[in-house]
């Protein structure tokens, strides 16, 4: 997996920003995460995210009236590729997210939902580019820009 070989575990939660990098081919991060996505295709690792990522990835395509990109994002989460598990939102996850927000005042609800989902899906770590998530959960957080 290249530089991402150092990631411990085989169940990795991906924050929304990683999908945006991959789908929109944003340098340098798209290239950096490509080996991880390929490893998931080969079923060497399980990638997990929340259905919330669908809503978050659609914001810019909708804002820019980019129907092609919006369709690509929808397809990714509605019919995920091999190695990607898209966890549904449920009352348990939302309650865990609320508990996280109650204890960490600066944590935004979407971030709390991602962290709660990672915990409920028994992920080994969360991969993100959001530095504010570090230390916000019992699931270790790895910041892509720091790898």
Secondary structure, 3 states (H helix, E strand, C coil): CHHHHHCCCCEEEECHHHHHHHHHCCCCHHHHHHHHHHHHHCCCCEEEEECHHHHHHHHHHHHCCCHHHHHHHHHHHHCCCCCEEEECCCHHHHHHHHHHHHHCCCCCHHHHHHHHHHHHCCCCEEEECCHHHCCCCCCEEEEHHHC
